Amino acid sequence: MTATLAGSTGGVRPARALLTDPATLMEPARLAALPPSRLSASRSLVNLMTRRNWMFSTPRFELDEKGRGRAVYRVLADGRTFDFVVLSFEPVLEGRTGRIIGTNWDMMGALIEGEATDHDIDQAAIEIPKLYAGRATPGTLVWCRSNRSLRLFDHVVENLAQGEQPDLDELLDVGYLMRNTGLDGNGTFGTRSFLDIEPGHPLGIPYHAQMLAAYLMREFSFDLVEHLARQVNPHAIPLSPEYKRALGLGNGSGLGLLFFVNTHPALINRWLTLRQEAIAHACEIAITKDSPHAHRITELLQRAARFYREDPFTYRAFEHPDEIATGVEAADVHLAGLLADGEPTSGGRLLEDLDQQISAEAWEVVAAILLEIDAEHADNALLCEAASELLVRDPRMTLTELDALLRSEYAWAIDIDMGAPGARYYTWYKSRDAEEPRRGPAQDVHGGRNWALDLVTDVQAIQSEITTRPGDQTVAVLLAEHPELRSSIERIQGLQGTFYHSPHMNMLDAGFKAVRIIRFMNAAFHGLDRTVDSLDRNVLGLLFQGAPTRHDITNGRHADWIYPRRPDTITTKAGQ
Amino acid sequence: MKTINVSHRELRFTLGRLLHVAGLPSGCVYPVRDCLLDAQSVGIDALAALDRTLPALPGRLGQVTVVDSAPGRLTIDCLGQPSYLVAPAIVEALAVTAGPLTVEAINVLEPALIAGITATAYLYGLAVSMDAPFVCHGMPPAGGERGAAEVEHGPGTAVLTVTQSDDRPSDVASPNALGDAARRLLADGAEIEPELWWRMYELSNEALTPDSDSSRHHAGASLLDQGGKIIGEVGEDDDYVQAAGLPISS
């Protein structure tokens, strides 16, 4: 591989085209290959908290010997106060599952604007367990839930109680003390609507409110293990800061993210556009030997390669981390070669040379790293991320124009044979039990609606109807006779001229890999690392692995945290 | 009267599902749902109106007939269907007809909800007003009981005044493109009578699929006892399985 690269004189396609061609980018396999980046919600939140010196305190921490009780974490962010109310419970195995159909969780929380009153906390305790029948108090941004890791949590408590740090391998093989089982905001359960958040709000970037709640669940997990260890032994030691940073918040996501992508085309398009354009912008920056940019990219390529080499998890639908590491190492070597002759090069040249020479996931890691030398531009891009999902029809458009639109923007959908065996295998639905998203063979699903976005059938139905009509007829006339086409025409017209809103997929197909879209959302959009697929329906992962703790942020430490290294093993007892 | 505050999102979900339950094809639901939201955003109790008119759905899926078209004047026969159902077709008819217009939407149930169009017409390059009080023949007398009697009273007429507008946003996806009425609904939510809300919420769940052992296998894995009976759910989390030492089925 490196031998091929050494002889490369630049790829056939320019970097911008490699980054922005929707025919490539919107393939589910490619979307699944997009890794966390500076524009991922969790990373961008940590960067923001660090840059703006957010301050954290814990005005309440009232838990008993079993960990039952309440706590309040306070965040001072750009002159505003946010309280994170924690309701902590002793684990009960009955009814305990990460799925929303569960009935018991070890922790529930509410992120509230302003200082939470006793009434707010009492109401949260009453209302959150009701879920869909519950009502958030005014000013609530997020409700959340999490469970302790049964594999790791007690091990850590026991070791800390004995004055020892936990086993590092056990720590990293799980990667978290608590696992997120639900982050609900943006109007759900009566929480504040995101689009109502005013400009300049500290949590005004999409998903920062949810990510702040997730970050504070991670912080609570550290405090909870230390609290429980002290109940066993008042002289228990705290979890080492290095080990804390190595831990994330666990997360498991399922089919619901497919529905999210389908119902947020404007947000997905806007975010992907900003992301790809930001990388393209970074690609233009000249990089010279021994420059800060060269050092930074080299450092991050080496950190990333090591990060993937150290990955302890097993992946089924995605690339083996060793393959990613090998590709990133090749990129490091190739960059050194480009810089060796003293002439300036660029990230664009690097990506062009690497195209088809390293794996897709490795290539995308290199692309994401380029954002780090163009941080201010990338961070500012997120200020334009919010989208309303308003879709507007154009009734004046002629059918000739509509046909041209379909041919230019939906050729991928026109080409799919929906009559092929297995093309309509799945029905996507929501269970009446807590509205859990599910997918099953069509013949096995009875009752309710099919909630799949079947763009392929929609596009083909419109095109079929167009062919029977005069080209100068308007969309208004077509819809007057075929109102059942209105939703799909509204979507197609409303998104005209944008290219990253809809994965190029037939989600009904027997061979469709749902985990690819779930991973795209988890890794690229939310910023989870170690995104492992399971059962072709679920993706597990870690939020904030390597991120600074709240004490680090308050003290301005450990801001450069991506691709964290495995910490050194701590074998001696504290104080010895 | 005691009310419950419902967010824009919750109302949107419930309205959409109700339309599914009422038999509208998927391809009709979103634009009709949004017309109900538009009506709510201008202060009309859209959920109550939907409740009153559910028996009239799916009707003719919102198809309308232009019965009279002259310069400056348009008459649209709504064929006895609810206003929110025909509102998308009315908007399209306005958008393709040039010049200032007076539009009569006749033979329409719950004509007051047509006022929702006034909140979003700018998106189509139009400014639309509806005289207040709404010129809705067939409405119950002022101070009269609202409810089933209104439907029994039969279809009425709504009269709109339409002019061209330069307020069409260049970037519709931008939050800045939201109109004032939509912003109010996002900020304040909707105050709804609790009995109505929970009754309609329950009804809307009929758009979802009944739970079953088979369907539980369609999301996460299930935890089985030795006889193969589902005793728990695993989901994306294998902690529980490892702790319990029990078999799972995917």
Interface residues (C-beta under 8 A of the other chain):
Chain A: L93 E94 G95 R96 T97 G98 R99 I101 G102 R135 N147 S149 L150 R151 R179 T181 N186 G187 T188 G190 T191 S193 L195 D196 G252 S253 G254 L255 A266 N269 R270 A386 A387 S388 E389 L390 L391 V392 R393 P395 R396 Y429 K430 S431 R432 D433 E435 E436 P437 R438 R439 G440 D444 V445 H446 G447 G448 R449 N450 D458 T474 V475 A476 L479 A480 E481 P483 E484 L485 R486 S487 S488 E490 G494 T498 S534 L535 R537 N538 V539 L540
Chain B: I4 N5 V6 S7 H8 R9 E10 H20 P25 S26 G27 C28 V29 Y30 P31 L61 G62 Q63 V64 P88 A89 V91 E92 A93 A95 V96 L123 Y124 V172 A173 S174 P175 A177 L178 R183 L186 A187 G189 N205 E206 A207 L208 T209 P210 D211 S214 S215 R216 H217 H218 A219 G220 A221 G232 E233 V234 G235 E236 D237 D238 D239 Y240 Q242 A243 A244 S250
